[in-house]
Amino acid sequence: MRIELPRMGHEVTVCEDGETALGVLAEHHFDAAIVDLKMPGISGWGNHRPHQAGLPETL
């Protein structure tokens, strides 16, 4: 996805772990978020609830 989505005209931000992803999500607007359910640290499932509560406009 890191390679193919930009080829299709999308901007991609990659985070190595869940804690970093939460920080990035809090600081930037995204139209969509694709997360790994087995990320190191806070998983994609763990990221879902705090993110959804704070930034409901992101899918």
N, CA, C and O atoms as a MOPAC input file, in Angstrom:
PM7 MOZYME 1SCF
protein

 N      0.81000 1    -1.18900 1     0.00000 1
 C      0.00000 1     0.00000 1     0.00000 1
 C      0.85700 1     1.25800 1     0.00000 1
 O      0.50500 1     2.26700 1    -0.61100 1
 N      1.97300 1     1.18200 1     0.68700 1
 C      2.88600 1     2.32700 1     0.76300 1
 C      3.35200 1     2.74600 1    -0.63300 1
 O      3.62700 1     3.92300 1    -0.86600 1
 N      3.43800 1     1.81000 1    -1.54100 1
 C      3.90300 1     2.09600 1    -2.90300 1
 C      2.72800 1     2.32000 1    -3.85800 1
 O      2.74300 1     3.26400 1    -4.64900 1
 N      1.72500 1     1.46800 1    -3.79000 1
 C      0.63400 1     1.51800 1    -4.76900 1
 C     -0.30800 1     2.70100 1    -4.58700 1
 O     -0.72800 1     3.28900 1    -5.58300 1
 N     -0.65600 1     3.07200 1    -3.36700 1
 C     -1.59300 1     4.18500 1    -3.17300 1
 C     -1.05200 1     5.50400 1    -3.71600 1
 O     -1.80800 1     6.23200 1    -4.35900 1
 N      0.22000 1     5.85400 1    -3.49300 1
 C      0.73500 1     7.08000 1    -4.11700 1
 C      0.71600 1     7.02500 1    -5.64800 1
 O      0.50200 1     8.04800 1    -6.29800 1
 N      0.93300 1     5.86800 1    -6.21400 1
 C      0.86600 1     5.72600 1    -7.67900 1
 C     -0.52800 1     6.04700 1    -8.20200 1
 O     -0.69500 1     6.45800 1    -9.35100 1
 N     -1.52800 1     5.85400 1    -7.34300 1
 C     -2.91500 1     6.13400 1    -7.72400 1
 C     -3.33600 1     7.54300 1    -7.31100 1
 O     -4.50900 1     7.89900 1    -7.41900 1
 N     -2.37700 1     8.34800 1    -6.83800 1
 C     -2.66500 1     9.73900 1    -6.51900 1
 C     -3.00400 1    10.03300 1    -5.07100 1
 O     -3.41700 1    11.14700 1    -4.75000 1
 N     -2.83800 1     9.05700 1    -4.18900 1
 C     -3.15800 1     9.25400 1    -2.77700 1
 C     -1.90500 1     9.59700 1    -1.97700 1
 O     -0.81300 1     9.11600 1    -2.28100 1
 N     -2.07000 1    10.43100 1    -0.95500 1
 C     -0.97600 1    10.70000 1    -0.02200 1
 C     -1.00100 1     9.61400 1     1.05000 1
 O     -2.07400 1     9.19900 1     1.49100 1
 N      0.17000 1     9.15500 1     1.46700 1
 C      0.27000 1     8.08000 1     2.44900 1
 C      1.16900 1     8.52300 1     3.59200 1
 O      2.25000 1     9.06800 1     3.36900 1
 N      0.71500 1     8.28500 1     4.81300 1
 C      1.51900 1     8.50500 1     6.01100 1
 C      1.66000 1     7.15400 1     6.69300 1
 O      0.65600 1     6.50700 1     6.99100 1
 N      2.88500 1     6.72100 1     6.94500 1
 C      3.13700 1     5.42000 1     7.55100 1
 C      3.64500 1     5.63200 1     8.97000 1
 O      4.54000 1     6.44600 1     9.20000 1
 N      3.07400 1     4.90000 1     9.91900 1
 C      3.51000 1     4.94000 1    11.31500 1
 C      3.96200 1     3.54000 1    11.70700 1
 O      3.31500 1     2.55200 1    11.35900 1
 N      5.05400 1     3.45900 1    12.42000 1
 C      5.62100 1     2.16300 1    12.78200 1
 C      4.91700 1     1.49200 1    13.95200 1
 O      5.03200 1     0.27700 1    14.12000 1
 N      4.18300 1     2.26200 1    14.77300 1
 C      3.49000 1     1.66600 1    15.91400 1
 C      2.23400 1     2.46500 1    16.24000 1
 O      2.02300 1     3.56100 1    15.72100 1
 N      1.41000 1     1.89800 1    17.10600 1
 C      0.13300 1     2.50400 1    17.43600 1
 C      0.22800 1     3.83700 1    18.14800 1
 O     -0.57900 1     4.73200 1    17.89600 1
 N      1.20700 1     3.98500 1    19.03900 1
 C      1.36200 1     5.24500 1    19.75800 1
 C      1.68400 1     6.38700 1    18.79300 1
 O      1.13600 1     7.48200 1    18.91500 1
 N      2.56800 1     6.12800 1    17.84400 1
 C      2.90800 1     7.13400 1    16.83800 1
 C      1.68500 1     7.46700 1    15.99700 1
 O      1.44300 1     8.63300 1    15.68300 1
 N      0.91600 1     6.45300 1    15.63200 1
 C     -0.28900 1     6.67400 1    14.83000 1
 C     -1.27700 1     7.57800 1    15.56300 1
 O     -1.86000 1     8.47200 1    14.94800 1
 N     -1.47600 1     7.36400 1    16.86700 1
 C     -2.38900 1     8.22000 1    17.63100 1
 C     -1.92100 1     9.66800 1    17.61700 1
 O     -2.73000 1    10.58300 1    17.46700 1
 N     -0.61400 1     9.87900 1    17.77200 1
 C     -0.07800 1    11.24000 1    17.73900 1
 C     -0.28700 1    11.90300 1    16.39300 1
 O     -0.67800 1    13.06800 1    16.32500 1
 N     -0.02800 1    11.17100 1    15.32300 1
 C     -0.19700 1    11.71100 1    13.97200 1
 C     -1.67400 1    12.00300 1    13.70300 1
 O     -2.00600 1    13.03500 1    13.12000 1
 N     -2.55300 1    11.10500 1    14.12200 1
 C     -3.98900 1    11.30700 1    13.91100 1
 C     -4.50100 1    12.52600 1    14.66900 1
 O     -5.42300 1    13.20100 1    14.20900 1
 N     -3.91400 1    12.81100 1    15.81900 1
 C     -4.33800 1    13.96700 1    16.61300 1
 C     -3.86700 1    15.28500 1    16.00300 1
 O     -4.48800 1    16.32400 1    16.22200 1
 N     -2.77800 1    15.25100 1    15.24200 1
 C     -2.17900 1    16.47800 1    14.71000 1
 C     -2.56800 1    16.79800 1    13.26900 1
 O     -2.41400 1    17.93900 1    12.83300 1
 N     -3.06500 1    15.81900 1    12.52800 1
 C     -3.34000 1    16.01100 1    11.10800 1
 C     -4.73500 1    15.52000 1    10.75400 1
 O     -5.28200 1    14.64800 1    11.42900 1
 N     -5.30900 1    16.08300 1     9.69300 1
 C     -6.61200 1    15.62600 1     9.19100 1
 C     -6.39100 1    14.57000 1     8.11100 1
 O     -5.57600 1    14.75500 1     7.20700 1
 N     -7.11200 1    13.48000 1     8.21300 1
 C     -7.07800 1    12.42300 1     7.20800 1
 C     -8.50400 1    12.11100 1     6.78500 1
 O     -9.41200 1    12.10900 1     7.61600 1
 N     -8.70700 1    11.85100 1     5.51200 1
 C    -10.02100 1    11.43900 1     5.02400 1
 C    -10.30000 1     9.97700 1     5.35700 1
 O    -11.45500 1     9.58000 1     5.50800 1
 N     -9.24800 1     9.18200 1     5.47200 1
 C     -9.39400 1     7.75900 1     5.78900 1
 C     -8.13700 1     7.28300 1     6.49800 1
 O     -7.06100 1     7.85900 1     6.33800 1
 N     -8.28700 1     6.22500 1     7.28100 1
 C     -7.14300 1     5.61500 1     7.95800 1
 C     -7.21200 1     4.10700 1     7.75000 1
 O     -8.24200 1     3.48200 1     8.00200 1
 N     -6.11600 1     3.53600 1     7.29300 1
 C     -6.00000 1     2.09100 1     7.14600 1
 C     -4.99200 1     1.65700 1     8.19400 1
 O     -3.83900 1     2.08800 1     8.16800 1
 N     -5.42300 1     0.80100 1     9.12200 1
 C     -4.53900 1     0.41800 1    10.22200 1
 C     -4.31200 1    -1.08600 1    10.24400 1
 O     -5.16300 1    -1.86800 1     9.82200 1
 N     -3.15700 1    -1.46700 1    10.74100 1
 C     -2.79900 1    -2.86500 1    10.94100 1
 C     -3.38300 1    -3.28900 1    12.28800 1
 O     -3.09800 1    -2.66600 1    13.31100 1
 N     -4.18200 1    -4.32500 1    12.29300 1
 C     -4.79800 1    -4.76200 1    13.54100 1
 C     -3.79200 1    -5.35200 1    14.51700 1
 O     -4.10900 1    -5.51100 1    15.69600 1
 N     -2.59100 1    -5.68000 1    14.06000 1
 C     -1.57100 1    -6.25700 1    14.93300 1
 C     -0.34000 1    -5.36100 1    15.00700 1
 O      0.78600 1    -5.85800 1    15.00300 1
 N     -0.54100 1    -4.03900 1    15.07400 1
 C      0.57400 1    -3.09300 1    15.20800 1
 C      1.29600 1    -3.30500 1    16.53400 1
 O      0.67600 1    -3.71500 1    17.51500 1
 N      2.60400 1    -3.02800 1    16.57500 1
 C      3.29600 1    -3.04100 1    17.86800 1
 C      2.71300 1    -1.96500 1    18.78300 1
 O      2.25200 1    -0.92800 1    18.30600 1
 N      2.73200 1    -2.20700 1    20.08400 1
 C      2.18200 1    -1.22900 1    21.02700 1
 C      0.67000 1    -1.28000 1    20.98800 1
 O      0.07700 1    -2.34600 1    21.15000 1
 N      0.04200 1    -0.13800 1    20.77400 1
 C     -1.41100 1    -0.08100 1    20.64900 1
 C     -1.76800 1    -0.60700 1    19.26000 1
 O     -1.25400 1    -0.11200 1    18.25700 1
 N     -2.64000 1    -1.60100 1    19.20000 1
 C     -2.99900 1    -2.19500 1    17.91000 1
 C     -3.99500 1    -1.32300 1    17.16200 1
 O     -4.46200 1    -0.31100 1    17.68500 1
 N     -4.30900 1    -1.71400 1    15.95700 1
 C     -5.33000 1    -1.01400 1    15.19400 1
 C     -6.66800 1    -0.98700 1    15.92000 1
 O     -7.39200 1     0.00700 1    15.86000 1
 N     -6.99500 1    -2.08200 1    16.60800 1
 C     -8.22800 1    -2.09600 1    17.40900 1
 C     -8.11800 1    -1.10200 1    18.54500 1
 O     -9.08200 1    -0.39500 1    18.84000 1
 N     -6.96000 1    -1.03200 1    19.18900 1
 C     -6.76400 1    -0.08800 1    20.28800 1
 C     -6.80300 1     1.34900 1    19.81500 1
 O     -7.23100 1     2.23100 1    20.55900 1
 N     -6.37100 1     1.60000 1    18.60400 1
 C     -6.39900 1     2.94700 1    18.02200 1
 C     -7.80800 1     3.37900 1    17.64800 1
 O     -8.10100 1     4.57400 1    17.61800 1
 N     -8.66600 1     2.43900 1    17.36900 1
 C     -9.99000 1     2.75900 1    16.82700 1
 C    -10.81800 1     3.61900 1    17.77500 1
 O    -11.33200 1     4.65400 1    17.35300 1
 N    -10.96400 1     3.23500 1    19.02000 1
 C    -11.84700 1     3.96500 1    19.92900 1
 C    -11.35500 1     5.36800 1    20.26000 1
 O    -12.13500 1     6.31000 1    20.12000 1
 N    -10.10200 1     5.56900 1    20.69200 1
 C     -9.68100 1     6.95400 1    20.97800 1
 C     -9.76300 1     7.84100 1    19.74900 1
 O    -10.15000 1     9.00600 1    19.84500 1
 N     -9.40600 1     7.30500 1    18.60800 1
 C     -9.42700 1     8.08400 1    17.37200 1
 C    -10.86500 1     8.42700 1    16.99400 1
 O    -11.16000 1     9.56600 1    16.63200 1
 N    -11.73500 1     7.46700 1    17.07700 1
 C    -13.12700 1     7.68100 1    16.69400 1
 C    -13.76900 1     8.73100 1    17.59600 1
 O    -14.54500 1     9.55700 1    17.11500 1
 N    -13.46400 1     8.71800 1    18.87800 1
 C    -14.04900 1     9.68000 1    19.81300 1
 C    -13.53400 1    11.09200 1    19.55600 1
 O    -14.28600 1    12.05800 1    19.68400 1
 N    -12.25700 1    11.21800 1    19.19400 1
 C    -11.66700 1    12.53800 1    19.02200 1
 C    -11.79200 1    13.11200 1    17.63300 1
 O    -11.84200 1    14.33200 1    17.47500 1
 N    -11.84500 1    12.26900 1    16.62200 1
 C    -11.85700 1    12.73400 1    15.24100 1
 C    -12.89200 1    11.95700 1    14.43700 1
 O    -12.52000 1    11.15600 1    13.57900 1
 N    -14.17600 1    12.17200 1    14.68900 1
 C    -15.19800 1    11.33900 1    14.05400 1
 C    -15.32400 1    11.49700 1    12.54600 1
 O    -15.95500 1    10.66000 1    11.90000 1
 N    -14.73500 1    12.55900 1    11.95600 1
 C    -14.88400 1    12.74300 1    10.51900 1
 C    -13.98300 1    11.83100 1     9.70300 1
 O    -14.17200 1    11.72100 1     8.49200 1
 N    -13.00800 1    11.17400 1    10.32300 1
 C    -12.13200 1    10.25400 1     9.60400 1
 C    -12.75900 1     8.86900 1     9.57800 1
 O    -13.27000 1     8.39800 1    10.59400 1
 N    -12.72300 1     8.22000 1     8.42800 1
 C    -13.29100 1     6.87700 1     8.28400 1
 C    -12.28900 1     5.84000 1     8.70000 1
 O    -12.58100 1     4.64500 1     8.65000 1

